[in-house]
Amino acid sequence: MLECCEKHAELYNELEKYIKSLEGKKGILINVLHKAQELFGWLPQEVQEYVAEKLNISPSTVHGVVTFYNFFSTKPKGKNQIKICLGTACYVKGADRVMERFLSELGVEEGEVTEDGNFSVHGVRCLGACSMAPVVLVGEKDFFGKVTPDMVPTIIKKYKEEGK
Amino acid sequence: MKPITVLVSVDSNSVLLGAREFYKQLVELVKEYNFDSIVDVLETGTLGNYNGVTIAIMPDDVYYSVKTKDEVYKIFEEHILKGRKVPELEISKQKIITYKPEKLPEEYKIVTRNIGKINPKSIEEYIANDGYFALAKALKMTPEEIINEIKESGLRGRGGAGFPTGLKWEFTFKTSSDQKYIVCNADEGEPGTYKDRLIMEGDPHSVIEAMIIAGYAVGATKGYIYIRGEYFGSVENLRKAIKDAYEYGFLGENILNSNFNFDLSIRLGAGAYICGEETALLESIEGNAGRPRLKPPYPPQSGLFGKPTVINNVETLANVPPIILNGAKWFKSIGTENSPGTKVFCFAGNLSSRGIVELPMGVTVRELLALAEGASGTSNLKMVQTGGIAGTFINEEKFDTPLDYDSFANNGVSLGSGVILGVNDTHCVVDIALNVMEFFRHESCGKCTPCREGTKNAVNILEKMKRLEATKEDLDYLIEISNLAKDTALCGLGQSFPVPLLSLINNFKEEFLEHIEKQYCRANLCKKVEKKKVKSKFKL
């Protein structure tokens, strides 16, 4: 288990409660991992091992599933994850230039977290909002459509201010 | 009903443009002016306008497109308070429903019949528009009669593969088992495609109703909707719809006193394109990594948890209630002989109008492009990709091909999931090919060699070509890899990544050769690089 501080114990408790609520159902691993990532922000090895133990399956099975899906992360991510759609529809509308601008504004490489831990930038596959291409998703729910490179500083500023 | 109804479109595109705030603003204004008893403000699905948020005022039948709160206020003040139209914000109804020259075939709404008309969160409104009538009718029919009706209608899978839906149901019906399942494939991950999202956001009950009918027809008592985790709006509307359907007795035990039971739940995907492949999707529901299974056995024999399973796409299912209500003969009268019915098309890329339209099968690419008003800006359309990322890239020569399930075999133009993606002449074919192959390399599950190694090698060659270093042999090898994967890959993904690649090479061979022989790129995007090995810019 993770070096325990109270916060983690709480998170583990909540995860356990969730697992109990699914008792008896088949094929729940992915649901449990969704919940775990929602709680912890990412899926450290310790959390994966914890899930394996609770569901009585091998840690390698859990790890195999975690690394298979894009949604699950084995690395910590920025507080605000900036996901830039690089699907064909967004690509032809200039998503690559939007990506470049984000990277240069924040001074990071793709997948890296900024020093203050506030942002990380990720290229993702189609987000299913092609009519608004190019599309940027910040966090889980904040969509920005028809993004131009010039809009990038404004978007970043918005989350910097919120973070304060 | 109150004398005035204001409809606000709150589909995912409108939400991006501030629809939720506009909706709230209107609700507050109505309260502030004490209009509660005469004005109803309701949410609805997409109304076909993608340049602003659509606000419709009924019964006046006036449609506005708004972008700011001031504009919303203006409409409230002028139209609702003073009863005067606001011409500068008005869009014609014609534009909303059809946006096309009169010569073109009429949009025919089956799948999208309720979208933009009803509040997707209200089961009452769905019922008021003949919702769950098909279920009531189906429960009085025998399973064989239902399956025959669907078979007779000629409905085929709208997810891309085009397998006859009635046959799927029949195979599942004929396999005996203590438990069978109905699965709705809502893992829409095909770049350029967003129709299922708009269907689920705008009319979730039609999918649910169809799944219950399918369950009754094949003898399944459990259903799963496997949906992309990113589709928050769809998930929210579906959850609410399922809850309401239980409350009204359309789900659960003894549905409409028929002794038939059916339970439905939602499973969230976790971001893997391959999970749109039906057996990979089943693996994922079972909690495993989504790698496709070897077929046969097919899901109707051995599917979810080893039990007989029907897997249908969202759009396919949304066709079922109208077929049950209106009959196979009616359905067959629409579209073409081998491909009856309609198709929902999604416009994407460099097209000036982007959105979904539903048209009878057999519409041509040119007609669709006319609807989308051609290329945007000053650049011209260079090519169109039809059918999704696994679909074909075509040039103008093939724009008159009617799109249906035979157009790929006959003319090399995919129908696929109905994407019409425009690409203008600022783009280079090699660069586009690289973008597409990067996607497939990333999404290949790695189970079979032709796909795992083929996509990787294709990316390498295209990177070389982008550096203007490729040779004729490289191009030949690229074609060889593609043909090999087409013949030998395990699943639909591996067999279809060659489709976009080969269509690009075949239709734009000259441009590929220019990169090789003259080290020249028309769009000036591919350049020589001093140091070796410049990876494509971003890894997906």
Interface residues (C-beta under 8 A of the other chain):
Chain A: K26 G27 I28 L29 I30 N31 L33 H34 G64 V65 F68 Y69 N70 F71 F72 L86 G87 T88 A89 Y91 V92 K93 D96 M99 E100 E110 G123 V124 R125 C126 L127 G128 A129 C130 S131 M132 A133 L137 E140 K141 F143 F144 G145
Chain B: S12 N13 V15 L16 L17 Y50 E188 G189 E190 P191 G192 T193 Y194 R197 R228 G229 E230 Y231 F232 R267 L268 G269 A270 G271 A272 Y273 S284 I285 E286 G287 N288 A289 G290 R291 F305 C346 F347 A348 G349 N350 R354 G355 I356 Q385 I389 V419 L421 G422 V423 N424 H427 I432 N435 V436 E438 F439 H442 E443 C445 K537 F538 K539 L540
